[in-house]
Amino acid sequence: MEETTGLRERKKAATRLALHEAALRLATEHGLDRVTVEAIADAANVSRRTFSNYFSSKEEAIFHGDAVRLVRLLELVRRQPADAPPWAVLSGAAERLAVEAYGNAPPSWLVRRRQLRGHPGLVAHQIAAYTTIERELADDIAHRSTGPDLALRSRVLAATFLTTLRVAIQHWIDHPEGPLLDILRTALAEIASTPAVTCAPSTNGSGTG
């Protein structure tokens, strides 16, 4: 039963990825506004109904890769030591993500990202996805920290971190001469030098604050 379930999930993941890649390719070739859901479904060799089972719009299909990376970021944060300083936790997770998700990005991917940059429909999805992750990151930071106004400080730290990550990735997409990891480390270090960027780590080592 578990093997059957695993196979089904892998097939779903493969279909979702095929739709994402088809949407990304068609949008860069023809422009997002000219691409239809039907065209994406045809390119991925599935029906329009199948597309709707996975995504609510072509914009969501295109943003799928970014959404997956944000979920992975959250997983990496939660794997960090419970008693580590919050900014070190976030930085460590971001550096691991840079290597995992962007370390072998082909030049064609960078070109596509530059072409689609700033499209209003995609920006809306980006804001929604980052806002969702921001809340979850803030909750994790709060459980690792102590002190007054903890909820507010955790939310500010999470938002600062995600903005730094987004800007570093965008800068790398525009200037891909070197690895993202180097740019990311520079950006994170710049923010870390600001005294206000801190939440006191938990003193009991349990991570529950």
C-alpha positions, 0 to 999 in steps of 0.5 A: 500500500505504501509503495502504491501511495509513493508511486502515485505521489511521484506521478503527481509531482512529475505532472506538476513539474511538467506543467510548471516547466511548460508554463515557464517555457511558453511564457518566455517564448510568447509572453505571459499575457499571450499564454493560455492554460490550454496551451500549457496543458497541451505542451505538458500532454495533459488535459485542461481538467488535469491542469486545474487539478494542480494549479488555479492559474498559469501564474501559479504554475509558473511560480511553482518552482519558487513556491517549492524552494520557499517550502524547502527553506522552511524545512531547512530552518526547522532542521537547525539546532534549537539553541542556535541564534535566530539569525544564524539559523536563518543564514544557515538555511539560506546558504544551504538552499543557495547550494541545493536549489541554485547551485547548478542553475543553467544559463537558460533558467537565468534568462527566463527569470530575467524575461519574466521579472516584474510581471504583475501577475507573478509579483502578486503570487510572489508576495502571497507566497513570501507572506505565508512563509514569513508567518511560519518563519516568525513562529519558528523564530519566536519559539527559539527566542525570548524577551519582550515584544517577541511576536513583533520582533520575530515577524520583523526579523523574518521579513528582513531575512526574506527581503534580504534573500529575495534581493540577493537572488534578484541581484544574482539573476541580474549579475550571474558572474559569480555564485549566488552563495557569495552574494547571499553571504555578503547580503546576510553579513550586511544585515547581521552587522546591524545591532537591531537584527537579533532575537535572544536565543532560548536559554533552556536549549529546548527551542520553546522560548 
